[in-house]
Structure formats: C-alpha cells, structure tokens
Amino acid sequence: MSGSVATGATRVVRLPSRSRRYPEGRVCSHPGCLTRLSTYNRASTCFLHSPMVAPRLRGRKSGGAEDRFGEVAGFEILRRA
C-alpha cells in the first residue's frame, strides 16, 4: 500500500420530497372570515374555524376497550365462572 488509509464513506441518500403546496391567495371558507391561508395549509378554513381534533397519543382506542385492570370506564367487568 502507499500509506493512505480509507477512513469511511458517507452514504448517498435522496433528498426528502418537497412539501405539497396549495394555490396562493386562498381565503378561509367560513362566511365573513377574511383570513388568508398559507400555501402549505391543505384545509379550506383557518385554524379558528377548523373543527377541533384531539389526536390519540398513546394507548388503546377508547370505546369500551378493556384496560389492563379489567375495568371499562370505571365499572368492573362481570365474568362468568
């Protein structure tokens, strides 16, 4: 060898895809609201007039699912013996 040592290489990866853009100059569709929407906002309404959505951060979906203690919404589950 000629005395040079390879130290490592960086992997060539694709760039992330571009964010989707929506037409410029859109206005909130709520009657009387003049809020201009961002080109990155896919909704047709502004934040104030959009329906509230609370994401499920962890755990099971609600709706009668049994929790780890065998209770549903604070009531003990009756099991047949």
Order of alpha helices (4+ residues) and beta strands (2+ residues): beta-beta
